[in-house]
Amino acid sequence: MAIVVNLDVMMAKRKMSVTELANKVDITMANLSILKNNKAKAVRFTTLEAICKALDCQPGDILEYVEE
């Protein structure tokens, strides 16, 4: 996978649980877990924006390009 989701790293830095972030972003825990575990094929910009707002970070703090 070329795009790596570092959501778990940012959540740990902010000391935020999956449940808390899911509630703040208004996303199901199942969908947040899919994103967190690098299983997602896509992410909506509105979701990414809400995650960045909740975690007080930039998209680049969450998404990383890794050459295969």
mmCIF file of the N, C-alpha and C atoms, coordinates in Angstrom:
data_MODEL
# 
_entry.id   MODEL 
# 
loop_
_atom_site.group_PDB 
_atom_site.id 
_atom_site.type_symbol 
_atom_site.label_atom_id 
_atom_site.label_alt_id 
_atom_site.label_comp_id 
_atom_site.label_asym_id 
_atom_site.label_entity_id 
_atom_site.label_seq_id 
_atom_site.pdbx_PDB_ins_code 
_atom_site.Cartn_x 
_atom_site.Cartn_y 
_atom_site.Cartn_z 
_atom_site.occupancy 
_atom_site.B_iso_or_equiv 
_atom_site.pdbx_formal_charge 
_atom_site.auth_seq_id 
_atom_site.auth_comp_id 
_atom_site.auth_asym_id 
_atom_site.auth_atom_id 
_atom_site.pdbx_PDB_model_num 
ATOM 1   N N  . MET A 1 1  ? 0.841   -1.182 0.000  1.00 0.00 ? 1  MET A N  1 
ATOM 2   C CA . MET A 1 1  ? 0.000   0.000  0.000  1.00 0.00 ? 1  MET A CA 1 
ATOM 3   C C  . MET A 1 1  ? 0.882   1.239  0.000  1.00 0.00 ? 1  MET A C  1 
ATOM 4   N N  . ALA A 1 2  ? 0.631   2.157  -0.871 1.00 0.00 ? 2  ALA A N  1 
ATOM 5   C CA . ALA A 1 2  ? 1.467   3.337  -1.011 1.00 0.00 ? 2  ALA A CA 1 
ATOM 6   C C  . ALA A 1 2  ? 1.095   4.440  -0.018 1.00 0.00 ? 2  ALA A C  1 
ATOM 7   N N  . ILE A 1 3  ? -0.159  4.543  0.349  1.00 0.00 ? 3  ILE A N  1 
ATOM 8   C CA . ILE A 1 3  ? -0.592  5.541  1.327  1.00 0.00 ? 3  ILE A CA 1 
ATOM 9   C C  . ILE A 1 3  ? -0.807  4.841  2.663  1.00 0.00 ? 3  ILE A C  1 
ATOM 10  N N  . VAL A 1 4  ? -0.102  5.314  3.681  1.00 0.00 ? 4  VAL A N  1 
ATOM 11  C CA . VAL A 1 4  ? -0.210  4.739  5.019  1.00 0.00 ? 4  VAL A CA 1 
ATOM 12  C C  . VAL A 1 4  ? -0.969  5.718  5.895  1.00 0.00 ? 4  VAL A C  1 
ATOM 13  N N  . VAL A 1 5  ? -1.919  5.200  6.662  1.00 0.00 ? 5  VAL A N  1 
ATOM 14  C CA . VAL A 1 5  ? -2.705  6.024  7.575  1.00 0.00 ? 5  VAL A CA 1 
ATOM 15  C C  . VAL A 1 5  ? -2.103  5.899  8.974  1.00 0.00 ? 5  VAL A C  1 
ATOM 16  N N  . ASN A 1 6  ? -1.607  7.018  9.492  1.00 0.00 ? 6  ASN A N  1 
ATOM 17  C CA . ASN A 1 6  ? -0.990  7.046  10.816 1.00 0.00 ? 6  ASN A CA 1 
ATOM 18  C C  . ASN A 1 6  ? -1.955  7.596  11.872 1.00 0.00 ? 6  ASN A C  1 
ATOM 19  N N  . LEU A 1 7  ? -3.210  7.241  11.735 1.00 0.00 ? 7  LEU A N  1 
ATOM 20  C CA . LEU A 1 7  ? -4.236  7.746  12.644 1.00 0.00 ? 7  LEU A CA 1 
ATOM 21  C C  . LEU A 1 7  ? -3.978  7.302  14.080 1.00 0.00 ? 7  LEU A C  1 
ATOM 22  N N  . ASP A 1 8  ? -3.541  6.067  14.260 1.00 0.00 ? 8  ASP A N  1 
ATOM 23  C CA . ASP A 1 8  ? -3.284  5.566  15.611 1.00 0.00 ? 8  ASP A CA 1 
ATOM 24  C C  . ASP A 1 8  ? -2.175  6.353  16.307 1.00 0.00 ? 8  ASP A C  1 
ATOM 25  N N  . VAL A 1 9  ? -1.194  6.825  15.531 1.00 0.00 ? 9  VAL A N  1 
ATOM 26  C CA . VAL A 1 9  ? -0.099  7.617  16.096 1.00 0.00 ? 9  VAL A CA 1 
ATOM 27  C C  . VAL A 1 9  ? -0.632  8.949  16.613 1.00 0.00 ? 9  VAL A C  1 
ATOM 28  N N  . MET A 1 10 ? -1.452  9.624  15.789 1.00 0.00 ? 10 MET A N  1 
ATOM 29  C CA . MET A 1 10 ? -2.003  10.918 16.204 1.00 0.00 ? 10 MET A CA 1 
ATOM 30  C C  . MET A 1 10 ? -2.971  10.759 17.374 1.00 0.00 ? 10 MET A C  1 
ATOM 31  N N  . MET A 1 11 ? -3.731  9.687  17.365 1.00 0.00 ? 11 MET A N  1 
ATOM 32  C CA . MET A 1 11 ? -4.652  9.444  18.482 1.00 0.00 ? 11 MET A CA 1 
ATOM 33  C C  . MET A 1 11 ? -3.864  9.232  19.775 1.00 0.00 ? 11 MET A C  1 
ATOM 34  N N  . ALA A 1 12 ? -2.770  8.520  19.697 1.00 0.00 ? 12 ALA A N  1 
ATOM 35  C CA . ALA A 1 12 ? -1.941  8.287  20.881 1.00 0.00 ? 12 ALA A CA 1 
ATOM 36  C C  . ALA A 1 12 ? -1.322  9.598  21.368 1.00 0.00 ? 12 ALA A C  1 
ATOM 37  N N  . LYS A 1 13 ? -0.840  10.428 20.426 1.00 0.00 ? 13 LYS A N  1 
ATOM 38  C CA . LYS A 1 13 ? -0.250  11.713 20.797 1.00 0.00 ? 13 LYS A CA 1 
ATOM 39  C C  . LYS A 1 13 ? -1.270  12.610 21.503 1.00 0.00 ? 13 LYS A C  1 
ATOM 40  N N  . ARG A 1 14 ? -2.527  12.520 21.071 1.00 0.00 ? 14 ARG A N  1 
ATOM 41  C CA . ARG A 1 14 ? -3.588  13.358 21.643 1.00 0.00 ? 14 ARG A CA 1 
ATOM 42  C C  . ARG A 1 14 ? -4.319  12.661 22.794 1.00 0.00 ? 14 ARG A C  1 
ATOM 43  N N  . LYS A 1 15 ? -3.880  11.425 23.091 1.00 0.00 ? 15 LYS A N  1 
ATOM 44  C CA . LYS A 1 15 ? -4.506  10.622 24.153 1.00 0.00 ? 15 LYS A CA 1 
ATOM 45  C C  . LYS A 1 15 ? -6.024  10.519 23.955 1.00 0.00 ? 15 LYS A C  1 
ATOM 46  N N  . MET A 1 16 ? -6.404  10.145 22.724 1.00 0.00 ? 16 MET A N  1 
ATOM 47  C CA . MET A 1 16 ? -7.820  10.034 22.375 1.00 0.00 ? 16 MET A CA 1 
ATOM 48  C C  . MET A 1 16 ? -8.139  8.604  21.983 1.00 0.00 ? 16 MET A C  1 
ATOM 49  N N  . SER A 1 17 ? -9.218  8.087  22.508 1.00 0.00 ? 17 SER A N  1 
ATOM 50  C CA . SER A 1 17 ? -9.641  6.715  22.205 1.00 0.00 ? 17 SER A CA 1 
ATOM 51  C C  . SER A 1 17 ? -10.423 6.678  20.892 1.00 0.00 ? 17 SER A C  1 
ATOM 52  N N  . VAL A 1 18 ? -10.586 5.480  20.366 1.00 0.00 ? 18 VAL A N  1 
ATOM 53  C CA . VAL A 1 18 ? -11.371 5.284  19.147 1.00 0.00 ? 18 VAL A CA 1 
ATOM 54  C C  . VAL A 1 18 ? -12.807 5.743  19.392 1.00 0.00 ? 18 VAL A C  1 
ATOM 55  N N  . THR A 1 19 ? -13.346 5.413  20.539 1.00 0.00 ? 19 THR A N  1 
ATOM 56  C CA . THR A 1 19 ? -14.722 5.797  20.867 1.00 0.00 ? 19 THR A CA 1 
ATOM 57  C C  . THR A 1 19 ? -14.877 7.312  20.899 1.00 0.00 ? 19 THR A C  1 
ATOM 58  N N  . GLU A 1 20 ? -13.948 7.991  21.555 1.00 0.00 ? 20 GLU A N  1 
ATOM 59  C CA . GLU A 1 20 ? -14.016 9.450  21.663 1.00 0.00 ? 20 GLU A CA 1 
ATOM 60  C C  . GLU A 1 20 ? -13.902 10.111 20.299 1.00 0.00 ? 20 GLU A C  1 
ATOM 61  N N  . LEU A 1 21 ? -12.940 9.649  19.482 1.00 0.00 ? 21 LEU A N  1 
ATOM 62  C CA . LEU A 1 21 ? -12.767 10.227 18.155 1.00 0.00 ? 21 LEU A CA 1 
ATOM 63  C C  . LEU A 1 21 ? -13.979 9.944  17.271 1.00 0.00 ? 21 LEU A C  1 
ATOM 64  N N  . ALA A 1 22 ? -14.509 8.740  17.337 1.00 0.00 ? 22 ALA A N  1 
ATOM 65  C CA . ALA A 1 22 ? -15.693 8.392  16.541 1.00 0.00 ? 22 ALA A CA 1 
ATOM 66  C C  . ALA A 1 22 ? -16.857 9.309  16.887 1.00 0.00 ? 22 ALA A C  1 
ATOM 67  N N  . ASN A 1 23 ? -17.035 9.595  18.155 1.00 0.00 ? 23 ASN A N  1 
ATOM 68  C CA . ASN A 1 23 ? -18.115 10.499 18.575 1.00 0.00 ? 23 ASN A CA 1 
ATOM 69  C C  . ASN A 1 23 ? -17.879 11.926 18.096 1.00 0.00 ? 23 ASN A C  1 
ATOM 70  N N  . LYS A 1 24 ? -16.650 12.405 18.183 1.00 0.00 ? 24 LYS A N  1 
ATOM 71  C CA . LYS A 1 24 ? -16.336 13.766 17.757 1.00 0.00 ? 24 LYS A CA 1 
ATOM 72  C C  . LYS A 1 24 ? -16.467 13.939 16.248 1.00 0.00 ? 24 LYS A C  1 
ATOM 73  N N  . VAL A 1 25 ? -16.111 12.903 15.501 1.00 0.00 ? 25 VAL A N  1 
ATOM 74  C CA . VAL A 1 25 ? -16.119 12.978 14.040 1.00 0.00 ? 25 VAL A CA 1 
ATOM 75  C C  . VAL A 1 25 ? -17.483 12.573 13.470 1.00 0.00 ? 25 VAL A C  1 
ATOM 76  N N  . ASP A 1 26 ? -18.298 11.947 14.288 1.00 0.00 ? 26 ASP A N  1 
ATOM 77  C CA . ASP A 1 26 ? -19.611 11.425 13.865 1.00 0.00 ? 26 ASP A CA 1 
ATOM 78  C C  . ASP A 1 26 ? -19.434 10.371 12.773 1.00 0.00 ? 26 ASP A C  1 
ATOM 79  N N  . ILE A 1 27 ? -18.619 9.363  13.108 1.00 0.00 ? 27 ILE A N  1 
ATOM 80  C CA . ILE A 1 27 ? -18.350 8.233  12.232 1.00 0.00 ? 27 ILE A CA 1 
ATOM 81  C C  . ILE A 1 27 ? -18.497 6.975  13.089 1.00 0.00 ? 27 ILE A C  1 
ATOM 82  N N  . THR A 1 28 ? -18.882 5.881  12.466 1.00 0.00 ? 28 THR A N  1 
ATOM 83  C CA . THR A 1 28 ? -19.027 4.657  13.255 1.00 0.00 ? 28 THR A CA 1 
ATOM 84  C C  . THR A 1 28 ? -17.651 4.160  13.692 1.00 0.00 ? 28 THR A C  1 
ATOM 85  N N  . MET A 1 29 ? -17.623 3.474  14.804 1.00 0.00 ? 29 MET A N  1 
ATOM 86  C CA . MET A 1 29 ? -16.362 2.907  15.295 1.00 0.00 ? 29 MET A CA 1 
ATOM 87  C C  . MET A 1 29 ? -15.809 1.906  14.293 1.00 0.00 ? 29 MET A C  1 
ATOM 88  N N  . ALA A 1 30 ? -16.687 1.180  13.631 1.00 0.00 ? 30 ALA A N  1 
ATOM 89  C CA . ALA A 1 30 ? -16.248 0.195  12.632 1.00 0.00 ? 30 ALA A CA 1 
ATOM 90  C C  . ALA A 1 30 ? -15.530 0.890  11.471 1.00 0.00 ? 30 ALA A C  1 
ATOM 91  N N  . ASN A 1 31 ? -16.102 1.973  10.963 1.00 0.00 ? 31 ASN A N  1 
ATOM 92  C CA . ASN A 1 31 ? -15.464 2.693  9.856  1.00 0.00 ? 31 ASN A CA 1 
ATOM 93  C C  . ASN A 1 31 ? -14.170 3.368  10.291 1.00 0.00 ? 31 ASN A C  1 
ATOM 94  N N  . LEU A 1 32 ? -14.140 3.874  11.502 1.00 0.00 ? 32 LEU A N  1 
ATOM 95  C CA . LEU A 1 32 ? -12.913 4.487  12.016 1.00 0.00 ? 32 LEU A CA 1 
ATOM 96  C C  . LEU A 1 32 ? -11.820 3.430  12.181 1.00 0.00 ? 32 LEU A C  1 
ATOM 97  N N  . SER A 1 33 ? -12.194 2.257  12.629 1.00 0.00 ? 33 SER A N  1 
ATOM 98  C CA . SER A 1 33 ? -11.227 1.168  12.772 1.00 0.00 ? 33 SER A CA 1 
ATOM 99  C C  . SER A 1 33 ? -10.673 0.730  11.424 1.00 0.00 ? 33 SER A C  1 
ATOM 100 N N  . ILE A 1 34 ? -11.517 0.690  10.414 1.00 0.00 ? 34 ILE A N  1 
ATOM 101 C CA . ILE A 1 34 ? -11.072 0.345  9.054  1.00 0.00 ? 34 ILE A CA 1 
ATOM 102 C C  . ILE A 1 34 ? -10.035 1.355  8.581  1.00 0.00 ? 34 ILE A C  1 
ATOM 103 N N  . LEU A 1 35 ? -10.307 2.625  8.828  1.00 0.00 ? 35 LEU A N  1 
ATOM 104 C CA . LEU A 1 35 ? -9.368  3.671  8.443  1.00 0.00 ? 35 LEU A CA 1 
ATOM 105 C C  . LEU A 1 35 ? -8.075  3.566  9.251  1.00 0.00 ? 35 LEU A C  1 
ATOM 106 N N  . LYS A 1 36 ? -8.210  3.379  10.550 1.00 0.00 ? 36 LYS A N  1 
ATOM 107 C CA . LYS A 1 36 ? -7.064  3.313  11.455 1.00 0.00 ? 36 LYS A CA 1 
ATOM 108 C C  . LYS A 1 36 ? -6.144  2.130  11.142 1.00 0.00 ? 36 LYS A C  1 
ATOM 109 N N  . ASN A 1 37 ? -6.711  1.037  10.682 1.00 0.00 ? 37 ASN A N  1 
ATOM 110 C CA . ASN A 1 37 ? -5.948  -0.185 10.422 1.00 0.00 ? 37 ASN A CA 1 
ATOM 111 C C  . ASN A 1 37 ? -5.498  -0.324 8.964  1.00 0.00 ? 37 ASN A C  1 
ATOM 112 N N  . ASN A 1 38 ? -5.509  0.792  8.233  1.00 0.00 ? 38 ASN A N  1 
ATOM 113 C CA . ASN A 1 38 ? -5.054  0.819  6.833  1.00 0.00 ? 38 ASN A CA 1 
ATOM 114 C C  . ASN A 1 38 ? -5.845  -0.118 5.921  1.00 0.00 ? 38 ASN A C  1 
ATOM 115 N N  . LYS A 1 39 ? -7.105  -0.335 6.207  1.00 0.00 ? 39 LYS A N  1 
ATOM 116 C CA . LYS A 1 39 ? -7.937  -1.196 5.374  1.00 0.00 ? 39 LYS A CA 1 
ATOM 117 C C  . LYS A 1 39 ? -8.831  -0.383 4.432  1.00 0.00 ? 39 LYS A C  1 
ATOM 118 N N  . ALA A 1 40 ? -8.889  0.932  4.620  1.00 0.00 ? 40 ALA A N  1 
ATOM 119 C CA . ALA A 1 40 ? -9.765  1.783  3.812  1.00 0.00 ? 40 ALA A CA 1 
ATOM 120 C C  . ALA A 1 40 ? -9.199  1.967  2.411  1.00 0.00 ? 40 ALA A C  1 
ATOM 121 N N  . LYS A 1 41 ? -10.079 2.017  1.433  1.00 0.00 ? 41 LYS A N  1 
ATOM 122 C CA . LYS A 1 41 ? -9.678  2.250  0.044  1.00 0.00 ? 41 LYS A CA 1 
ATOM 123 C C  . LYS A 1 41 ? -9.793  3.732  -0.302 1.00 0.00 ? 41 LYS A C  1 
ATOM 124 N N  . ALA A 1 42 ? -10.561 4.477  0.489  1.00 0.00 ? 42 ALA A N  1 
ATOM 125 C CA . ALA A 1 42 ? -10.772 5.899  0.230  1.00 0.00 ? 42 ALA A CA 1 
ATOM 126 C C  . ALA A 1 42 ? -11.206 6.571  1.527  1.00 0.00 ? 42 ALA A C  1 
ATOM 127 N N  . VAL A 1 43 ? -11.067 7.894  1.551  1.00 0.00 ? 43 VAL A N  1 
ATOM 128 C CA . VAL A 1 43 ? -11.552 8.670  2.680  1.00 0.00 ? 43 VAL A CA 1 
ATOM 129 C C  . VAL A 1 43 ? -12.117 9.976  2.121  1.00 0.00 ? 43 VAL A C  1 
ATOM 130 N N  . ARG A 1 44 ? -13.275 10.367 2.583  1.00 0.00 ? 44 ARG A N  1 
ATOM 131 C CA . ARG A 1 44 ? -13.876 11.621 2.139  1.00 0.00 ? 44 ARG A CA 1 
ATOM 132 C C  . ARG A 1 44 ? -13.130 12.784 2.764  1.00 0.00 ? 44 ARG A C  1 
ATOM 133 N N  . PHE A 1 45 ? -13.017 13.862 2.002  1.00 0.00 ? 45 PHE A N  1 
ATOM 134 C CA . PHE A 1 45 ? -12.363 15.054 2.526  1.00 0.00 ? 45 PHE A CA 1 
ATOM 135 C C  . PHE A 1 45 ? -13.103 15.591 3.749  1.00 0.00 ? 45 PHE A C  1 
ATOM 136 N N  . THR A 1 46 ? -14.420 15.471 3.772  1.00 0.00 ? 46 THR A N  1 
ATOM 137 C CA . THR A 1 46 ? -15.180 15.953 4.935  1.00 0.00 ? 46 THR A CA 1 
ATOM 138 C C  . THR A 1 46 ? -14.819 15.146 6.177  1.00 0.00 ? 46 THR A C  1 
ATOM 139 N N  . THR A 1 47 ? -14.611 13.847 6.004  1.00 0.00 ? 47 THR A N  1 
ATOM 140 C CA . THR A 1 47 ? -14.198 12.998 7.126  1.00 0.00 ? 47 THR A CA 1 
ATOM 141 C C  . THR A 1 47 ? -12.790 13.337 7.565  1.00 0.00 ? 47 THR A C  1 
ATOM 142 N N  . LEU A 1 48 ? -11.890 13.506 6.593  1.00 0.00 ? 48 LEU A N  1 
ATOM 143 C CA . LEU A 1 48 ? -10.515 13.868 6.896  1.00 0.00 ? 48 LEU A CA 1 
ATOM 144 C C  . LEU A 1 48 ? -10.455 15.219 7.617  1.00 0.00 ? 48 LEU A C  1 
ATOM 145 N N  . GLU A 1 49 ? -11.264 16.155 7.167  1.00 0.00 ? 49 GLU A N  1 
ATOM 146 C CA . GLU A 1 49 ? -11.323 17.474 7.799  1.00 0.00 ? 49 GLU A CA 1 
ATOM 147 C C  . GLU A 1 49 ? -11.802 17.366 9.242  1.00 0.00 ? 49 GLU A C  1 
ATOM 148 N N  . ALA A 1 50 ? -12.834 16.566 9.469  1.00 0.00 ? 50 ALA A N  1 
ATOM 149 C CA . ALA A 1 50 ? -13.372 16.390 10.822 1.00 0.00 ? 50 ALA A CA 1 
ATOM 150 C C  . ALA A 1 50 ? -12.350 15.716 11.739 1.00 0.00 ? 50 ALA A C  1 
ATOM 151 N N  . ILE A 1 51 ? -11.618 14.742 11.219 1.00 0.00 ? 51 ILE A N  1 
ATOM 152 C CA . ILE A 1 51 ? -10.581 14.066 12.003 1.00 0.00 ? 51 ILE A CA 1 
ATOM 153 C C  . ILE A 1 51 ? -9.470  15.057 12.359 1.00 0.00 ? 51 ILE A C  1 
ATOM 154 N N  . CYS A 1 52 ? -9.039  15.855 11.381 1.00 0.00 ? 52 CYS A N  1 
ATOM 155 C CA . CYS A 1 52 ? -7.988  16.847 11.633 1.00 0.00 ? 52 CYS A CA 1 
ATOM 156 C C  . CYS A 1 52 ? -8.441  17.878 12.661 1.00 0.00 ? 52 CYS A C  1 
ATOM 157 N N  . LYS A 1 53 ? -9.687  18.279 12.582 1.00 0.00 ? 53 LYS A N  1 
ATOM 158 C CA . LYS A 1 53 ? -10.222 19.245 13.556 1.00 0.00 ? 53 LYS A CA 1 
ATOM 159 C C  . LYS A 1 53 ? -10.233 18.638 14.954 1.00 0.00 ? 53 LYS A C  1 
ATOM 160 N N  . ALA A 1 54 ? -10.711 17.406 15.058 1.00 0.00 ? 54 ALA A N  1 
ATOM 161 C CA . ALA A 1 54 ? -10.812 16.738 16.363 1.00 0.00 ? 54 ALA A CA 1 
ATOM 162 C C  . ALA A 1 54 ? -9.445  16.478 16.973 1.00 0.00 ? 54 ALA A C  1 
ATOM 163 N N  . LEU A 1 55 ? -8.449  16.165 16.127 1.00 0.00 ? 55 LEU A N  1 
ATOM 164 C CA . LEU A 1 55 ? -7.108  15.848 16.622 1.00 0.00 ? 55 LEU A CA 1 
ATOM 165 C C  . LEU A 1 55 ? -6.160  17.050 16.579 1.00 0.00 ? 55 LEU A C  1 
ATOM 166 N N  . ASP A 1 56 ? -6.663  18.187 16.083 1.00 0.00 ? 56 ASP A N  1 
ATOM 167 C CA . ASP A 1 56 ? -5.856  19.404 15.962 1.00 0.00 ? 56 ASP A CA 1 
ATOM 168 C C  . ASP A 1 56 ? -4.547  19.107 15.235 1.00 0.00 ? 56 ASP A C  1 
ATOM 169 N N  . CYS A 1 57 ? -4.690  18.617 13.993 1.00 0.00 ? 57 CYS A N  1 
ATOM 170 C CA . CYS A 1 57 ? -3.524  18.255 13.195 1.00 0.00 ? 57 CYS A CA 1 
ATOM 171 C C  . CYS A 1 57 ? -3.780  18.563 11.732 1.00 0.00 ? 57 CYS A C  1 
ATOM 172 N N  . GLN A 1 58 ? -2.787  18.310 10.903 1.00 0.00 ? 58 GLN A N  1 
ATOM 173 C CA . GLN A 1 58 ? -2.871  18.500 9.462  1.00 0.00 ? 58 GLN A CA 1 
ATOM 174 C C  . GLN A 1 58 ? -3.051  17.134 8.783  1.00 0.00 ? 58 GLN A C  1 
ATOM 175 N N  . PRO A 1 59 ? -3.625  17.109 7.562  1.00 0.00 ? 59 PRO A N  1 
ATOM 176 C CA . PRO A 1 59 ? -3.779  15.831 6.853  1.00 0.00 ? 59 PRO A CA 1 
ATOM 177 C C  . PRO A 1 59 ? -2.457  15.071 6.721  1.00 0.00 ? 59 PRO A C  1 
ATOM 178 N N  . GLY A 1 60 ? -1.356  15.786 6.547  1.00 0.00 ? 60 GLY A N  1 
ATOM 179 C CA . GLY A 1 60 ? -0.048  15.155 6.414  1.00 0.00 ? 60 GLY A CA 1 
ATOM 180 C C  . GLY A 1 60 ? 0.424   14.472 7.702  1.00 0.00 ? 60 GLY A C  1 
ATOM 181 N N  . ASP A 1 61 ? -0.188  14.834 8.832  1.00 0.00 ? 61 ASP A N  1 
ATOM 182 C CA . ASP A 1 61 ? 0.133   14.155 10.084 1.00 0.00 ? 61 ASP A CA 1 
ATOM 183 C C  . ASP A 1 61 ? -0.514  12.770 10.131 1.00 0.00 ? 61 ASP A C  1 
ATOM 184 N N  . ILE A 1 62 ? -1.547  12.586 9.324  1.00 0.00 ? 62 ILE A N  1 
ATOM 185 C CA . ILE A 1 62 ? -2.307  11.335 9.327  1.00 0.00 ? 62 ILE A CA 1 
ATOM 186 C C  . ILE A 1 62 ? -1.966  10.460 8.129  1.00 0.00 ? 62 ILE A C  1 
ATOM 187 N N  . LEU A 1 63 ? -1.818  11.084 6.960  1.00 0.00 ? 63 LEU A N  1 
ATOM 188 C CA . LEU A 1 63 ? -1.563  10.355 5.722  1.00 0.00 ? 63 LEU A CA 1 
ATOM 189 C C  . LEU A 1 63 ? -0.100  10.487 5.321  1.00 0.00 ? 63 LEU A C  1 
ATOM 190 N N  . GLU A 1 64 ? 0.490   9.360  4.931  1.00 0.00 ? 64 GLU A N  1 
ATOM 191 C CA . GLU A 1 64 ? 1.887   9.350  4.541  1.00 0.00 ? 64 GLU A CA 1 
ATOM 192 C C  . GLU A 1 64 ? 2.051   8.510  3.273  1.00 0.00 ? 64 GLU A C  1 
ATOM 193 N N  . TYR A 1 65 ? 2.799   9.027  2.309  1.00 0.00 ? 65 TYR A N  1 
ATOM 194 C CA . TYR A 1 65 ? 3.098   8.270  1.103  1.00 0.00 ? 65 TYR A CA 1 
ATOM 195 C C  . TYR A 1 65 ? 4.369   7.464  1.326  1.00 0.00 ? 65 TYR A C  1 
ATOM 196 N N  . VAL A 1 66 ? 4.276   6.154  1.093  1.00 0.00 ? 66 VAL A N  1 
ATOM 197 C CA . VAL A 1 66 ? 5.429   5.264  1.243  1.00 0.00 ? 66 VAL A CA 1 
ATOM 198 C C  . VAL A 1 66 ? 5.606   4.526  -0.075 1.00 0.00 ? 66 VAL A C  1 
ATOM 199 N N  . GLU A 1 67 ? 6.768   4.698  -0.686 1.00 0.00 ? 67 GLU A N  1 
ATOM 200 C CA . GLU A 1 67 ? 7.031   4.040  -1.963 1.00 0.00 ? 67 GLU A CA 1 
ATOM 201 C C  . GLU A 1 67 ? 7.150   2.544  -1.739 1.00 0.00 ? 67 GLU A C  1 
ATOM 202 N N  . GLU A 1 68 ? 6.491   1.797  -2.595 1.00 0.00 ? 68 GLU A N  1 
ATOM 203 C CA . GLU A 1 68 ? 6.489   0.325  -2.453 1.00 0.00 ? 68 GLU A CA 1 
ATOM 204 C C  . GLU A 1 68 ? 7.742   -0.288 -3.002 1.00 0.00 ? 68 GLU A C  1 
# 
